[in-house]
Amino acid sequence: MFRKLHIHMTLFSTFITGTILVLLASACLIITESNIRQKHYTVFTNNAYSCVSHLESQNVLSHRWIQQAESNYGIDMQIYDGNTPLFFEQLHGQDNMRKIFDLAKKESAENHGLNLDSGQTSQTLSKIVMFQLPGYYACTARIPKNGGVLNTVLLYSLDAQSGQIKTIRIAFLVAVIAAVSALAVFSWFFTRKMIRPLEKSRKEQNAFIAAASHELRSPLTVIQTSLSAVSYADPEQTEHFISISLDECKRMSRLIQDMLSLSRSDNHTWVLDCTSCEIDTLLLDVYEKYEQTARHKKKQLLIELPEDSLPVCFCDSLKISQALAILIDNALAYVPEGGMIRLSARQEAASVSLFVADNGPGIPDSEKEAVFQRFYRSDTSRNDKQHFGLGLCIAKEIALLHHGTLSVSDTPGGGATFQLTLPVS
């Protein structure tokens, strides 16, 4: 499923970004081609005006000037004294050029109002028109000269312009193909990176469902077995089986409550009731709640508070107490009889840190991150039915909800130390 999604997302991303790139490249190409055409047309008009200005100012035209003008300006020129071509008309004796010159004269007469075959003129000023023919820019001019008239046709080939535009188009095409290919490669890796968390989440979700199903199935099996035994058990054993069933129901209730807490955290619906809280008082309350429990399990629970009062924190005291209770319960499950658990606090620059340290077996470095995963339990507590492997995950979610952190480190001399850091209001 994810592979198919990966391919579809890659194609979709490449198509969208490629389409945008092609549109932008097309717009740039249109602007570039327009600038090229404008540049060539400007060069042609400037050169044409230069030629006409020279013809206006000179009474004698040299064959050499005509050749130099055509070479320097990149134009083909045809000049008539009235209707009579001048001697250098032979320079353009090719049939194809004669046809272009005739087409230019016809276009000038029919569409631009300048007829070069009309003979004499009464005008005293030169008349010039410019237009475009297939493959050429054209200029026709009628220049009064000493009672006569000098007619000229100038042609500027667009081969160089077309070649330049063709080169630009090829360059743009190659650039677009290369860019789209690069986008496709980038989209492949980028979408893969985007999908990877989804795959991980899907695997974690499946693992969570499998683990939750196992944890729920176990008490249900015990309840079913106990209730079945009630029907044929002796009266003195009936109470025992009922007690087992009630204990398993409580376990299921705790598990469901933990799962609901994590669900609310995942859905961002876990609401905090934050108030100003005195950390000293909160720690003492937690200590008093668990001191008897620890003594009953033949373990020692100590509390150490700094001489100076701890700062007031703006937090949900019930949730922080719940997180500390989880850490103490977790320590009580690990620490052997005669062991010690220490509850302490320390003020930092802009935060306060709460510590739950024990001298139990500790946590290997390879498992320090894993202990906060859902349904994770180390081998030493895997058979403890009171723990489902959700407590530390819930405690960390509580810390994150308060914009704090929860981490674990080694206790000097052996054991594990959990540090809950909260920002100071």
N, C-alpha and C positions, 0 to 999 in steps of 0.2 A: 504493500500500500504506500509506504513512504517513498519507495523508489519511483513509483508512478507519479506521486505528488511532486517529487524532486524534478522529474523530467518536465512535467506540465508547468511548474513554476519557472523553470529555466527558460522554456520556450516562451512563456507569457512575458517574462521579464525582458528577454532578448527582443521580442516583437515590439513591446511598448517603447523601450529605450532606443531600439533600432529605428522605429518609425519617427520618433522625435529627432534623432540624429539625422535621418535622411531629410526630414523637413527643414531642419536648420541648415544642413549642407546645401539643399536646393535653393534656399533663400540666399545664402552666401554666394552660390554659383551664379544666380540671376544677377545679383548686384555686381559681381566681378565681371560678368560678360557685358553688362551695361556700361561699366566703366571702360572696358576695353574698346567697345564700339564708340563710345563718346570720345575717347582719346584719339582713335584713328580718324574719326570724323573731324575733330578739332584740328588735327595735323593737316588733313586734306584741305579744309577751308582756309587755313592760314597760308598754305602753299599756293592754293588757287588764287587767293587775293594778291599774293606776291607776284605771281605770273601776270595777272591782269594789270596790276599796277605797272609792271615793267613794260608791257605792251602799250599802255597808255602814254608812257613817258618817252618811248623810243620811236623815232621815225624810220630807223633802219634796223631790221632784224637779221641777226647772223645765224647761220646754220649751226655754228658751234654753241651759241647760247641755248638754242632749242635742245640740243643733245645734252648739255650740262644740266638744264632745268629738268629734263625728263629723268636723268640719272640721279640728281640730288634729291628731287622731290618724290621720286617713285611714281611718276605719272606718265600717261601717254597724251600727246598733244596733237591737235589738228587745227590749223589756222587757214582762214579764207580771206582773200582780198575781195570783198563783196561776195560773189558766188564762185570765185575762182580760187581753187586750192593753191597755196604757195608751193615753191619747188621742193620743200622737204616733206610734202605729202607722201612722197615715195617711201619715206621711213615706215609708214604704216600701210604697206601695200598688201599685207596678209588679208585674206578674205574674212577671217573671223573678226579681226579688228575693224575692218571696214563696216561690217554688219553692226558692231557695237557702236561705232561713231554715228552711223545712220540712225540707229535706234535712239541714241541720245538726242540727236537733232529732232527726231520725230516726237519724242517725249517732251522736249522743251517747247515745241510749237503747239502741241495738242493740249498739254496739261499745265503748262507754266507760262503761256502767253509770250514766249520769245521765239519768233520764227527767224532762223538764220538764213533762210532762202528768200527773204522779202526784198532784197536789193537795197536801194538807198534809204536813208532815214533822216528825218529832220531833227532828231534829238541831238543835244550837245553833250549829254552825260552818258556814261557807259551804263548798260543794264546787265546785271548778272543774276543768274538763277542757279540754284544747286538742288540736286535731287539724287535719289538712289535708283540704280538699275540692278538687275540680277547679277551679282558678283562684282559690282563697281559702284563707287561714288562718282557722280558726274557733275560737271560745271559747264554751263554755256554762257558766253558773254558776247555782247554786241558793243563794240567800241568805235565811236565816231573818230575819223582820222582825216583831216585836210579835205573836207568835203566828201569824203568817201566813208566807208565803214569796214572795220576789221572784225570778222567773226571768228570765235575760237571755241573749241570743245576740249575739255580736260577730263581725262578718265583716271581714276585711282582704283587699282585692283584691290579686291578684298581678300586675296589669297593669304596674305600674311595675317590679316585679322582672323580669318577662318582657321588657319593653322594654330594661332595662339589660343583661340577659344577651344579648339579640339584638344590641345595639350592640357589646358586647364580642366576640361571635362574629364579627361582620362585620369589626371592627378586627383581630382575630387572623387572619382569612382573608386580608384585604388584606396584612397584614404578612408572612404566610407566602408568599403568591404573589410579593410583591416580593422577599423574601429568596431564594426558590428561583430567581427570574429572575436576581437578582444572582449567585447561586452558579453558575448556568448560564454566565453571561458570564465569571465568574472562572475557572470550570473550562475554558472554551474557551481562554482565554489562558494559563492555568497549564499545561494539558496540552500546548499548543503549545510552550511554553517547555521542557517536559520532553522532548518529542519532538525538538526541534531538535538537541540533542547526538547523538541516535540517527541522525538524518539525516546530520549532519556525519560521524559515525563510519562510517556506511554508505558515504558518498561517499569518505572517506579509505581505507576498506577496498577499495573497488572500484579506486580510483586506485593503491593499493599493489599489488593483484593484477595490474593492468595493467602497472605499471612493473616488477614482479618478473618477470612473464612475458616482457616485452621484454628485460630484462637476462639472463634465462636462455636466451632464444631465440637471442640474438646469439652467445654462445660455442658453443652447440650447432650453429648453422649453420656456424661456422668449423670446428669439429671434424669435422662431416659432410663439408664440402668438402675438408678436408685429408686425411681418411682415404680419400675417393674418389680423390683425386689420387695417393695412394701406389700404387694398383694399376697405374697406367701411367706413373709418374714414373721418371726416371733414378735409379740407386742413390745418386748423390751428393745428389739432391734429397729422397730419402725421409727422411733424418735431419732435414731442415729442416721437412718437413710434420709429422713426429712431434713435433718440438720445439714447433711451433705448437699442436698438439693438447694437449700436456701443459700448456702455459702457460694455455690456455683452461680446462682442467680445474681448475687452481689458482684461476683467477678464479671459476669456479662454486663451488668449495669455500669461498672467502672470502665470497662472496655468501650462500651457504646458512648459513654460520656466523654472519654478521651478522644474517640474518633470524631464526635461532634465538635469538640473544641478545635481539633485540627482542621475540620471542614470549614468552620467559621473563619479560621485564620486564612485558609486558602482563598476563601471567597471575600476576604476583607470585610467581614461582618462581625468580627469580634470587637465589641464595643468596650472601651475603657472608661471607667468612672474615676477620673484622676482628681485628686485633691492634694493639698499640702500634707505631707507625711513626715513624721519624725522617725528617722531610720533606727535610732536607738531603741525606741519603744517597739517598733515592728520586730526587731531582732529578739528582744526580750520575750515578746509574745510567742514567737515561733519556738524559742528555746523552752519556755515553760510548757508548751504544748507537747514537745517530743522528749523532754527530759525523763519522764516516767516510762515512756515506751522504750527508750534506750536502756534504762536501768533494768526493765523487765527482760530485755534480751541480753542482759549481762554485758552491756557495752556502755562506754562513758561518753556523754555529750557535754562539751564545754563551750563557754561563750567568752569572748574577749572583746571588750570595747575600748576605744581610745579614751584617754583622759579628757580631751576636749570634746565637746558635743559635736556630733555629726551634723552636717548641713541639712536643711529641710529639702526634701525632694518632692516634685510635683508628679505623682504617680498614682496608679491604682493599687492601693495597699493590699487588697485581697488577692490580686493577681501576683504581686511580688511575693506575698506569703505563700501562695500556691507554688511558685517556682522554687522557693527555698525549701518548702515541704518535699517537693520532688527530689531535690538534691540530697536532703537528709534521708529520705526513704531509700534512695539509691545507695547512699553510703551504708545505711544499716543493713542492706542486703548483701553488701560486699565484705564489710569488716567482720572478721571472726570474733568469737567471744573474747572479752577482755580488751578488745580494740578501742580506739578512741576517735571521736569525731569532734572537730573544732569549728565553731561558728564565730566569725570575726568580721570586722569592717575596717576600711581605711579611706581617708579622704584624699582625693586627687586634686589636680588643678581646677578642673571644671566638672568633676564627676565624683561619685562615691562608689567604691568597690566593696561588694559583699563576698565573703569567702566561706566555702564549706570544704574543709580539708579532712582527710581520713588517713589512717596508717594501714589501710588494707593492702591487697595485692597490687593495686595500681592498674594503670591502663597502658598497654604498649603504644609506642609512638605510631605504629601503623594503624591503630584503631582510634586514635584521638579525634579524628574527624568523623569516623564511622559511627561513634557512639551517639551522635545526634541524629542519625537516620531513623526513620520510622521502622518499628518492629525489630530494631537491631538489639541483640543481647549477646554479651560475651559468654563464653563457655561456662564460666564459674557461676552464672546466675540463670542459665538457660532453663533449668528445671524449677525455678522459683515461680510458682503459680501466681504470686501477687504482682509480678511485673510482666508487662506485655511488650516492653521495648518502645513505649510511646512517651514515657515521662520526660526524658531529656529533650526530646523533640519539642514537646509542649513548652518546657521551660525556656528553650531557645526562642520559640515564637513569642513568648511573653516578653523576653528581653528585647527582641526586635521591634515589637509593638511600642515599647517605651524608647525607641531609638538608642538602645543600649546594646551590649554584647554579652555573650556567654561563652567562656572558653574553659579548657581543662589543661592542667599542667601537672607535673610530678611533684609530690610532696617531698621535701627534704627528708631523707631517711627511709622513704618508701611510702607508697600510697598515691592517691589522686586528690588534686585540689581544683575545685570548680570556682571560677571567678565571674560574678555577675556585676557588670559595670553599668551604672545608671547616670544620666546627665543631671546636674544640679540645676534646680529651678532658679 
